[in-house]
Amino acid sequence: MLELLITMLERLGIIVTIALILTRFRFFRDMIYGERLKRQQQYKAILFFGFFGIIGTYTGLAFNTDTLQFNRWASELASDEAIANSRVIGVVLAGLLGGYKVGIGAGIIAGFHRFTLGGFTALACGLASIVAGILAGFFHKKNEHVKLSSAFFIGATAEAVQMLIIIGISRPLEKAVALVEMIGIPMIIANGLGSALFLLIIKNVINEEEKAGAFHAQKTLRIADQTLAYLRKGINHESALAVCKILHKELQAKAVAITNHTEILAHVGLGDDHHRSKSPIQTQITRDVIQHGELVVANDRTIHCREESCPLGAAVIAPLKLRCETIGTLKFYFSSEKEINNLVMELISGLSVLLSNQLEIAEADKAYQLAKEAEIKALQAQISPHFLFNSLNTIVSLVRIEPAKARKLLVSLSHFLRQNLTATTVSVTTLEQELRHVKAYLSIEETRFIDRLEVIYDIDEDALLEKIPPLTLQPIVENAVKHGIKDKEQDCLITITIQKRDAMTMVKVEDNGQGMSKERAEQIGKETLQSETGSGLALYNVNRRLSMMFGEEASLKITSTPGVGTDIHFSIPQTEEVDDGQNNQNINS
């Protein structure tokens, strides 16, 4: 009995080999992870595990109940012979991993094959194979991993059930009992251990691959995080050099280089004495990658480096693309082609796509910045030439009779124009600067309105350091002047309020002008309009930039009543409190 157990355990080496082969099959990985198998995958699994059961039969030991001797390999059996085998392992794992359908299918294939070999236990063993598939399928659980202890228990139980079936069906009974006494315990132990060992090997191989994949994914994410800041500036000599240093450190290639269409932008590592930055591309294979946009592997026969003593004997050259067009290459150099395996190829291919995507992001950032500048310029274009001419005419008319006032207006106009010009150079400004801009604008308008316009400022100076997009407040005030009070003969009033409320800073511009309908008030700021009095582009751009910077909560809120006036306000979140020693400058109204 001990000799039989040792022999069967030795033959579990075949199980190990099959387990390693199984890790290459996609349908088997799906079963390991509890995913639902498609019908075609079920057929593959049934065939595979069925043949696995057949192999387990052939690798068994033929046992003669008369002589009590074992033959080393099982083939056709005499009427007084049976087989001590590991057939149950394949059937049990089919049911555990694939469910009762796969288990029964594999059991039918393995059981029918065992029946054809003959012997007085042929029918019992064939039937027991199908029962093993049903039993294992009963313990199959979707979306749950099979435990090693479960595999051992079910494998041993299935073999024990087979022993009972042999005693119950096989005749003569005394031979069946003698057979079970001789092979029962070794087969129960061996097949239980074999099932657990099979599953253990599968899980270890897959887990190691997952760990390797996770390691490379982590490395890729780290590279992405480190390189993004440089590639946001686009691809140039400085950014390419920084990226090459990061890649050379992370991947430990012999050298890393980046090129554009015509020249080497950066080269880090071996060979930098002749692969110099800003020098023309040296190899034809690099030009081919630029032309065709496909990754290639170059060896010492295809690199054709001009330097005969170059230590770089192999390279992986990947394209860098922008909007589907190749704009350069990413090159990893190695001492020989032996260092380039599939894992290295996949990693380099992924990095090529990653860096290309980052260049796309950089291009999108540039487009976004240009769009923002275009919006600012659109707002600047809203400055009516009539406003400038009228302002200058007003100043000219005051030069002789009120020179001091003329000088004050000229200073205000100068500040107003300067603020418009500098708005394109900054992405944010303070409420303090915006309020100065508004005051410069209104000081000119108050003079033009000749005592018809009064401006009230309700300002919380603690709120003036809050940041907002440039040219936010002035277009709102200008809208109140141009469309609100322009036709009002007297008592024109504009109130500008900046106050802190809870965790928000509220900015409001009110006028007592002609107002507008509720429908028009709901349209303004949300879309451009077509009308004789204006397009609403200024307020649309203001609203859009507020929403992009602070969220929809900061968008313009407009309430208006015809003949009464209009209220336009927005709220922005407050930033952290500034130090007590930092004071705002007073803005006198």
Phi and psi in degrees as a GROMACS rama.xvg file:
@    title "Ramachandran Plot"
@    xaxis  label "Phi"
@    yaxis  label "Psi"
@TYPE xy
-65.6877  -39.9534  LEU-2
-62.5908  -40.216  GLU-3
-63.5996  -42.6702  LEU-4
-61.7042  -44.4718  LEU-5
-63.7959  -42.2247  ILE-6
-63.7582  -42.5683  THR-7
-67.4238  -36.2908  MET-8
-66.3528  -36.0448  LEU-9
-61.2434  -38.1025  GLU-10
-78.0139  -3.02529  ARG-11
-68.335  -11.8252  LEU-12
-59.3042  -32.0795  GLY-13
-65.2831  -37.81  ILE-14
-61.4209  -41.0202  ILE-15
-60.9174  -44.3999  VAL-16
-61.7246  -44.1995  THR-17
-65.1848  -39.1451  ILE-18
-60.6413  -41.0097  ALA-19
-65.981  -38.0526  LEU-20
-64.5218  -38.1879  ILE-21
-61.1888  -31.6967  LEU-22
-63.1467  -14.4237  THR-23
-83.0295  -12.4638  ARG-24
-96.3026  131.665  PHE-25
-65.4003  -40.4687  ARG-26
-62.873  -31.5687  PHE-27
-72.1136  -37.056  PHE-28
-63.2252  -37.8536  ARG-29
-62.488  -39.148  ASP-30
-67.3944  -38.3118  MET-31
-61.322  -40.2934  ILE-32
-90.3916  8.39059  TYR-33
74.0063  15.8646  GLY-34
-77.7212  152.813  GLU-35
-72.3193  126.912  ARG-36
-82.0573  138.388  LEU-37
-74.5295  165.726  LYS-38
-59.7705  -42.2729  ARG-39
-63.4683  -39.1861  GLN-40
-66.6175  -35.0977  GLN-41
-62.792  -41.7119  GLN-42
-62.2662  -42.4559  TYR-43
-61.3621  -44.026  LYS-44
-64.4712  -41.6112  ALA-45
-60.594  -46.873  ILE-46
-63.9723  -43.3538  LEU-47
-64.8944  -50.656  PHE-48
-71.2936  -29.1796  PHE-49
-62.1222  -46.8124  GLY-50
-68.183  -30.0361  PHE-51
-62.8872  -40.7355  PHE-52
-63.5478  -38.2791  GLY-53
-63.107  -42.2316  ILE-54
-61.5475  -40.6599  ILE-55
-61.2439  -32.5879  GLY-56
-69.8921  -47.4694  THR-57
-66.4007  -28.4978  TYR-58
-86.5684  4.75402  THR-59
-78.7734  -177.991  GLY-60
-113.777  124.798  LEU-61
-75.8651  129.476  ALA-62
-117.515  126.895  PHE-63
-97.2645  120.193  ASN-64
-75.0882  -14.5786  THR-65
-85.438  -48.6288  ASP-66
-90.3413  -12.9274  THR-67
57.5188  35.3599  LEU-68
-111.52  151.689  GLN-69
-107.677  138.494  PHE-70
-97.5383  144.085  ASN-71
-66.1153  -32.1454  ARG-72
-132.313  142.254  TRP-73
-93.9775  134.663  ALA-74
-137.435  -127.502  SER-75
-73.9789  139.887  GLU-76
-109.284  147.187  LEU-77
-80.0133  172.254  ALA-78
-66.6851  -20.459  SER-79
-105.061  18.4661  ASP-80
-115.365  156.26  GLU-81
-141.462  175.965  ALA-82
-125.028  130.984  ILE-83
-94.258  112.125  ALA-84
-143.521  178.096  ASN-85
-114.77  28.115  SER-86
-58.9877  -35.6051  ARG-87
-60.3899  -30.265  VAL-88
-58.7826  -49.7116  ILE-89
-61.2365  -41.3398  GLY-90
-69.0522  -43.0774  VAL-91
-62.1025  -45.1054  VAL-92
-67.807  -32.7163  LEU-93
-60.8799  -44.9775  ALA-94
-71.2056  -41.0382  GLY-95
-64.0096  -41.6077  LEU-96
-91.4576  -31.8606  LEU-97
-110.264  -7.65954  GLY-98
96.573  175.717  GLY-99
-64.949  -32.565  TYR-100
-62.7876  -47.6326  LYS-101
-66.7004  -40.6413  VAL-102
-62.3197  -46.254  GLY-103
-66.0614  -41.9321  ILE-104
-60.3636  -46.8902  GLY-105
-64.8972  -36.8472  ALA-106
-64.8734  -38.3945  GLY-107
-64.0737  -45.1018  ILE-108
-63.6211  -51.9134  ILE-109
-66.3099  -38.0132  ALA-110
-68.9023  -41.7942  GLY-111
-63.6706  -41.1256  PHE-112
-61.5565  -42.9568  HIS-113
-63.4559  -36.5498  ARG-114
-63.7722  -36.9333  PHE-115
-69.6377  -18.6428  THR-116
-76.6493  -18.1909  LEU-117
86.1732  -161.067  GLY-118
92.5519  159.272  GLY-119
-73.2905  -10.273  PHE-120
-104.804  13.3623  THR-121
-58.4188  -51.1681  ALA-122
-65.4929  -42.7179  LEU-123
-64.0309  -44.5106  ALA-124
-69.1093  -38.767  CYS-125
-62.1998  -45.0272  GLY-126
-66.0156  -38.7273  LEU-127
-63.494  -31.2324  ALA-128
-64.1324  -41.3549  SER-129
-68.1075  -40.5831  ILE-130
-62.1371  -38.0055  VAL-131
-62.1014  -40.2148  ALA-132
-64.0097  -40.5681  GLY-133
-65.0885  -43.9201  ILE-134
-61.643  -46.4064  LEU-135
-66.4462  -39.0354  ALA-136
-62.2833  -31.9623  GLY-137
-62.4395  -32.9282  PHE-138
-91.8165  0.427717  PHE-139
-69.6688  131.938  HIS-140
-126.751  124.072  LYS-141
-68.004  144.307  LYS-142
61.0266  22.2808  ASN-143
-131.68  139.22  GLU-144
-74.2254  143.5  HIS-145
-79.8417  129.516  VAL-146
-81.6284  152.029  LYS-147
-63.2603  -38.9225  LEU-148
-63.5985  -36.4671  SER-149
-66.525  -41.658  SER-150
-62.1841  -42.0191  ALA-151
-64.7497  -46.6704  PHE-152
-63.3486  -45.689  PHE-153
-71.515  -37.6713  ILE-154
-62.9281  -44.2605  GLY-155
-67.168  -39.7018  ALA-156
-64.8519  -42.974  THR-157
-60.7382  -39.4506  ALA-158
-69.5651  -36.5061  GLU-159
-64.3701  -40.0929  ALA-160
-62.0343  -38.2244  VAL-161
-62.2978  -39.5603  GLN-162
-61.5668  -41.3819  MET-163
-65.0559  -39.5983  LEU-164
-65.9362  -37.7896  ILE-165
-61.7043  -44.514  ILE-166
-65.8513  -36.4774  ILE-167
-76.7606  -28.5619  GLY-168
-111.623  -42.9206  ILE-169
-69.2146  141.258  SER-170
-136.869  145.025  ARG-171
-71.6634  150.818  PRO-172
-64.2077  -38.2629  LEU-173
-64.1957  -33.7277  GLU-174
-69.9138  -38.8268  LYS-175
-62.9163  -42.9385  ALA-176
-65.7923  -42.0798  VAL-177
-62.407  -40.5628  ALA-178
-61.9983  -48.1444  LEU-179
-63.6856  -39.3572  VAL-180
-63.0621  -32.1254  GLU-181
-83.454  -43.0944  MET-182
-110.094  -8.67313  ILE-183
-58.005  -60.3753  GLY-184
-64.1488  -46.6778  ILE-185
-56.9059  -40.8205  PRO-186
-71.0736  -37.6057  MET-187
-62.3273  -46.28  ILE-188
-67.3984  -47.7895  ILE-189
-63.7385  -43.6918  ALA-190
-72.9879  -31.7553  ASN-191
-65.2509  -47.35  GLY-192
-64.3567  -39.5826  LEU-193
-62.377  -41.7047  GLY-194
-62.3152  -44.8783  SER-195
-67.4659  -41.2792  ALA-196
-64.3558  -42.9926  LEU-197
-56.0923  -50.6712  PHE-198
-65.5753  -37.6478  LEU-199
-61.8937  -44.3822  LEU-200
-64.0628  -45.5272  ILE-201
-57.4491  -49.5249  ILE-202
-64.0561  -41.2689  LYS-203
-63.454  -43.4046  ASN-204
-62.6739  -47.608  VAL-205
-66.3419  -39.7137  ILE-206
-63.8652  -38.6155  ASN-207
-65.3129  -39.9044  GLU-208
-64.6532  -39.111  GLU-209
-65.9574  -40.1707  GLU-210
-62.2574  -43.009  LYS-211
-63.4034  -42.0494  ALA-212
-63.9031  -41.7548  GLY-213
-65.0028  -37.8157  ALA-214
-63.0139  -44.9831  PHE-215
-71.0565  -34.0806  HIS-216
-64.35  -41.8375  ALA-217
-63.4689  -40.9378  GLN-218
-64.141  -41.0612  LYS-219
-63.2012  -43.3396  THR-220
-64.4022  -38.0165  LEU-221
-65.069  -42.1911  ARG-222
-62.8027  -42.2102  ILE-223
-60.0038  -42.8078  ALA-224
-65.6951  -38.771  ASP-225
-76.4443  -33.2841  GLN-226
-88.4369  -20.2498  THR-227
-58.7877  -41.4232  LEU-228
-61.8696  -33.31  ALA-229
-80.9351  -40.7395  TYR-230
-75.6483  -12.5429  LEU-231
-62.1034  -23.0066  ARG-232
-84.7736  -0.659024  LYS-233
92.1258  -175.938  GLY-234
-100.126  115.244  ILE-235
-148.15  -176.807  ASN-236
-61.9247  -42.1386  HIS-237
-69.0197  -48.5143  GLU-238
-67.7168  -37.6319  SER-239
-63.5541  -40.6227  ALA-240
-63.6744  -44.1518  LEU-241
-62.9456  -42.4832  ALA-242
-66.3991  -42.0312  VAL-243
-61.7924  -39.4096  CYS-244
-63.5149  -40.6725  LYS-245
-65.083  -46.6141  ILE-246
-65.8939  -39.4777  LEU-247
-63.6949  -38.4838  HIS-248
-71.9266  -42.3623  LYS-249
-75.0238  -39.1847  GLU-250
-100.125  -13.0949  LEU-251
55.3274  37.1047  GLN-252
-74.8828  164.581  ALA-253
-67.1745  -31.4078  LYS-254
-162.056  155.096  ALA-255
-134.012  137.183  VAL-256
-140.005  153.982  ALA-257
-130.748  135.092  ILE-258
-125.012  163.301  THR-259
-104.154  -151.91  ASN-260
-67.0766  -31.2364  HIS-261
-123.848  -25.7826  THR-262
-139.772  165.255  GLU-263
-80.2124  119.802  ILE-264
-81.5823  -35.5735  LEU-265
-161.532  147.458  ALA-266
-144.126  123.164  HIS-267
-124.922  127.574  VAL-268
119.269  -158.913  GLY-269
-61.602  149.78  LEU-270
82.5803  6.83979  GLY-271
-72.4518  -4.33129  ASP-272
-76.1064  -24.3074  ASP-273
-125.424  -18.7114  HIS-274
-91.0076  76.4981  HIS-275
-94.2225  147.748  ARG-276
-62.1621  145.071  SER-277
72.2324  6.69544  LYS-278
-94.8032  155.084  SER-279
-62.4718  154.921  PRO-280
-60.9347  131.982  ILE-281
-95.0299  -29.2615  GLN-282
-108.389  145.345  THR-283
-68.9464  -32.2947  GLN-284
-66.2113  -30.7551  ILE-285
-68.3743  -40.0132  THR-286
-64.3701  -34.6495  ARG-287
-65.8104  -39.3655  ASP-288
-63.5907  -41.2002  VAL-289
-63.8078  -38.1817  ILE-290
-72.7135  -42.4554  GLN-291
-99.4077  -18.2602  HIS-292
69.8413  30.1887  GLY-293
-126.188  144.986  GLU-294
-69.9054  138.35  LEU-295
-135.836  157.994  VAL-296
-111.506  126.986  VAL-297
-112.348  137.457  ALA-298
-111.756  -172.325  ASN-299
-65.3265  -16.1264  ASP-300
-87.5725  -22.9214  ARG-301
-110.887  -11.4236  THR-302
-68.1888  -44.3336  ILE-303
56.4161  47.08  HIS-304
-67.0947  142.094  CYS-305
-70.0162  -21.4728  ARG-306
-93.0735  114.244  GLU-307
-64.5291  -31.621  GLU-308
-90.2137  15.483  SER-309
-61.0754  128.69  CYS-310
-79.0503  -1.67044  PRO-311
-95.9696  106.269  LEU-312
-97.7937  -8.54399  GLY-313
-153.828  157.445  ALA-314
-154.348  148.97  ALA-315
-110.766  120.698  VAL-316
-114.121  117.444  ILE-317
-115.753  145.137  ALA-318
-78.4039  147.902  PRO-319
-108.013  125.506  LEU-320
-121.081  148.201  LYS-321
-135.67  119.211  LEU-322
51.9058  47.7427  ARG-323
68.5803  6.87618  CYS-324
-112.081  135.141  GLU-325
-72.4607  122.371  THR-326
-110.544  -4.8986  ILE-327
175.127  -167.896  GLY-328
-136.301  154.586  THR-329
-115.365  122.422  LEU-330
-122.364  128.602  LYS-331
-114.921  123.724  PHE-332
-103.696  145.485  TYR-333
-135.128  164.471  PHE-334
-69.334  -38.0504  SER-335
-149.278  167.762  SER-336
-68.5457  -20.0522  GLU-337
-63.0144  -25.9587  LYS-338
-76.9748  -9.3032  GLU-339
-99.054  105.633  ILE-340
-110.152  -179.317  ASN-341
-62.0019  -36.9269  ASN-342
-64.2366  -41.7751  LEU-343
-63.3498  -41.8421  VAL-344
-62.5411  -45.7051  MET-345
-63.8502  -40.1724  GLU-346
-64.8776  -44.829  LEU-347
-66.7092  -40.4479  ILE-348
-60.6851  -42.8781  SER-349
-64.2075  -39.8816  GLY-350
-66.3203  -36.0077  LEU-351
-60.3281  -45.9647  SER-352
-65.2726  -41.6057  VAL-353
-60.123  -50.0293  LEU-354
-66.8949  -34.7887  LEU-355
-63.7113  -41.3737  SER-356
-64.4054  -37.4016  ASN-357
-66.6561  -35.2581  GLN-358
-66.9415  -35.5305  LEU-359
-62.3641  -41.3023  GLU-360
-64.1785  -41.8636  ILE-361
-60.99  -40.6853  ALA-362
-65.5039  -39.4254  GLU-363
-65.37  -38.0548  ALA-364
-62.216  -41.6217  ASP-365
-62.5233  -43.3938  LYS-366
-62.5962  -37.6654  ALA-367
-65.0246  -43.4446  TYR-368
-63.9907  -41.1185  GLN-369
-63.298  -37.8673  LEU-370
-64.4635  -40.3343  ALA-371
-63.4645  -43.4014  LYS-372
-63.8169  -37.1189  GLU-373
-64.1935  -37.5411  ALA-374
-64.6838  -41.997  GLU-375
-63.057  -42.5016  ILE-376
-66.2508  -33.0898  LYS-377
-64.254  -37.7871  ALA-378
-67.7219  -40.527  LEU-379
-62.7548  -35.4943  GLN-380
-66.8915  -15.6955  ALA-381
-71.7316  -13.8634  GLN-382
-65.1025  109.652  ILE-383
-69.2448  135.45  SER-384
-57.5189  -30.9796  PRO-385
-62.3046  -36.6067  HIS-386
-62.8098  -44.0579  PHE-387
-64.8418  -46.3309  LEU-388
-63.1286  -44.4908  PHE-389
-63.1801  -38.3697  ASN-390
-64.5433  -44.9132  SER-391
-66.3743  -39.6317  LEU-392
-62.9207  -40.3444  ASN-393
-62.7332  -43.2186  THR-394
-63.8324  -43.6778  ILE-395
-60.3009  -41.3577  VAL-396
-67.1647  -23.4249  SER-397
-93.7439  -10.8088  LEU-398
-57.779  -42.0724  VAL-399
-84.0393  -41.7249  ARG-400
-87.1004  -34.0283  ILE-401
-138.494  74.0271  GLU-402
-60.9296  -35.9284  PRO-403
-64.0982  -41.6666  ALA-404
-67.9533  -37.9247  LYS-405
-62.0161  -41.1716  ALA-406
-63.8006  -41.9978  ARG-407
-62.7212  -42.0596  LYS-408
-66.3807  -36.8693  LEU-409
-65.0288  -40.4101  LEU-410
-63.408  -42.3302  VAL-411
-62.9163  -42.9504  SER-412
-63.86  -39.876  LEU-413
-62.6344  -44.2133  SER-414
-65.1591  -40.0626  HIS-415
-61.4624  -46.9502  PHE-416
-68.1004  -39.1285  LEU-417
-62.9286  -41.6171  ARG-418
-63.3104  -37.38  GLN-419
-65.0441  -38.7886  ASN-420
-70.9915  -40.0132  LEU-421
-78.1782  -12.1337  THR-422
-63.2733  -26.1256  ALA-423
-77.4784  -13.2071  THR-424
-95.6778  -6.83699  THR-425
-128.545  152.049  VAL-426
-95.8451  -24.2777  SER-427
-139.179  158.315  VAL-428
-143.831  178.995  THR-429
-100.201  159.389  THR-430
-61.3017  -28.7888  LEU-431
-62.7802  -46.7395  GLU-432
-67.1504  -39.0284  GLN-433
-62.6505  -39.3031  GLU-434
-68.3009  -36.3869  LEU-435
-63.7927  -40.3306  ARG-436
-61.1423  -44.6248  HIS-437
-63.952  -42.2396  VAL-438
-63.7528  -38.2453  LYS-439
-63.8007  -42.3082  ALA-440
-64.0962  -47.1917  TYR-441
-71.667  -28.5398  LEU-442
-63.5675  -33.2103  SER-443
-73.3252  -44.1532  ILE-444
-66.761  -35.1358  GLU-445
-63.1538  -37.5883  GLU-446
-67.8856  -40.5938  THR-447
-67.2743  -33.4488  ARG-448
-79.0407  -9.67199  PHE-449
48.9163  73.4029  ILE-450
66.0432  8.80857  ASP-451
-89.6956  -18.5789  ARG-452
-112.006  130.118  LEU-453
-121.267  135.44  GLU-454
-117.982  128.529  VAL-455
-112.056  129.31  ILE-456
-109.983  121.491  TYR-457
-115.657  89.5532  ASP-458
-116.417  129.608  ILE-459
-95.5774  107.357  ASP-460
-62.9976  -23.3053  GLU-461
-68.0458  -16.2594  ASP-462
-93.5719  -4.19259  ALA-463
-75.7117  -11.8103  LEU-464
-90.7448  0.121584  LEU-465
-65.5202  144.08  GLU-466
-94.8322  138.69  LYS-467
-142.525  164.886  ILE-468
-63.2596  146.403  PRO-469
-65.9917  156.495  PRO-470
54.6481  49.049  LEU-471
-101.341  -48.7039  THR-472
-79.7339  -40.4181  LEU-473
-61.0384  -43.1292  GLN-474
-61.4587  -32.3589  PRO-475
-67.6128  -43.3147  ILE-476
-66.6018  -41.6105  VAL-477
-62.372  -36.2772  GLU-478
-61.7898  -38.9382  ASN-479
-65.1611  -38.2195  ALA-480
-73.3314  -48.2225  VAL-481
-73.6611  -35.1967  LYS-482
-114.822  -16.6456  HIS-483
-92.333  -57.0642  GLY-484
-110.221  7.08208  ILE-485
-63.1842  -31.1742  LYS-486
-97.7675  4.95302  ASP-487
-85.2399  129.386  LYS-488
-77.4593  -30.5667  GLU-489
-157.157  169.622  GLN-490
53.496  42.2979  ASP-491
-76.6146  131.873  CYS-492
-133.867  130.025  LEU-493
-125.65  128.452  ILE-494
-116.549  126.149  THR-495
-113.116  121.542  ILE-496
-120.453  130.187  THR-497
-132.322  108.766  ILE-498
-138.193  147.885  GLN-499
-86.783  132.363  LYS-500
-138.749  114.78  ARG-501
55.9453  -123.461  ASP-502
-99.0858  14.8718  ALA-503
-122.593  157.648  MET-504
-114.019  121.366  THR-505
-100.102  132.763  MET-506
-121.423  126.704  VAL-507
-139.275  139.865  LYS-508
-124.465  120.009  VAL-509
-118.123  145.648  GLU-510
-136.173  159.823  ASP-511
-108.28  38.5268  ASN-512
-85.7267  -151.353  GLY-513
-76.6786  -17.4198  GLN-514
70.1515  -171.089  GLY-515
-157.396  170.806  MET-516
-73.4662  160.648  SER-517
-63.2626  -38.2502  LYS-518
-62.608  -43.5509  GLU-519
-69.3699  -37.2797  ARG-520
-61.851  -34.5459  ALA-521
-72.9859  -23.8228  GLU-522
-83.0207  -35.8205  GLN-523
-63.8216  133.621  ILE-524
90.2659  -22.8354  GLY-525
-98.4981  -20.6096  LYS-526
-158.796  160.147  GLU-527
-80.8659  149.715  THR-528
-118.735  156.587  LEU-529
-114.801  109.007  GLN-530
-153.556  168.671  SER-531
-70.7775  -25.585  GLU-532
-92.6737  -9.64522  THR-533
154.081  169.055  GLY-534
-100.993  -12.8979  SER-535
74.9513  12.1435  GLY-536
-62.7521  -39.1343  LEU-537
-60.9393  -50.9918  ALA-538
-69.0244  -30.5292  LEU-539
-63.1968  -46.3656  TYR-540
-65.4559  -40.3702  ASN-541
-59.7755  -47.9535  VAL-542
-63.0238  -41.2136  ASN-543
-65.1657  -43.0217  ARG-544
-70.6675  -35.2105  ARG-545
-63.1323  -43.5706  LEU-546
-65.8176  -39.9592  SER-547
-67.4869  -33.1877  MET-548
-84.9046  -38.1367  MET-549
-119.73  -7.97009  PHE-550
100.074  171.192  GLY-551
-62.7961  -23.9974  GLU-552
-63.2372  -22.8524  GLU-553
-92.8784  4.31494  ALA-554
-67.0888  161.093  SER-555
-65.9482  136.57  LEU-556
-113.557  123.622  LYS-557
-122.01  125.233  ILE-558
-125.812  136.567  THR-559
-150.17  147.219  SER-560
-129.93  123.585  THR-561
-56.1758  131.174  PRO-562
81.0384  -6.69839  GLY-563
-112.416  -46.6483  VAL-564
146.074  -177.138  GLY-565
-133.244  142.529  THR-566
-123.192  118.353  ASP-567
-119.275  123.04  ILE-568
-144.646  162.295  HIS-569
-150.379  160.656  PHE-570
-129.419  138.491  SER-571
-124.126  149.817  ILE-572
-68.7816  142.908  PRO-573
-78.8274  145.463  GLN-574
-88.0001  178.446  THR-575
-64.069  153.966  GLU-576
-65.3049  140.53  GLU-577
-82.0989  163.895  VAL-578
-63.4706  150.129  ASP-579
-61.5994  -27.7189  ASP-580
-77.2097  -9.22919  GLY-581
-99.4669  113.189  GLN-582
-111.062  148.698  ASN-583
-78.8722  150.718  ASN-584
-78.6978  139.546  GLN-585
-69.4742  139.933  ASN-586
-118.037  107.128  ILE-587
-78.1024  136.537  ASN-588
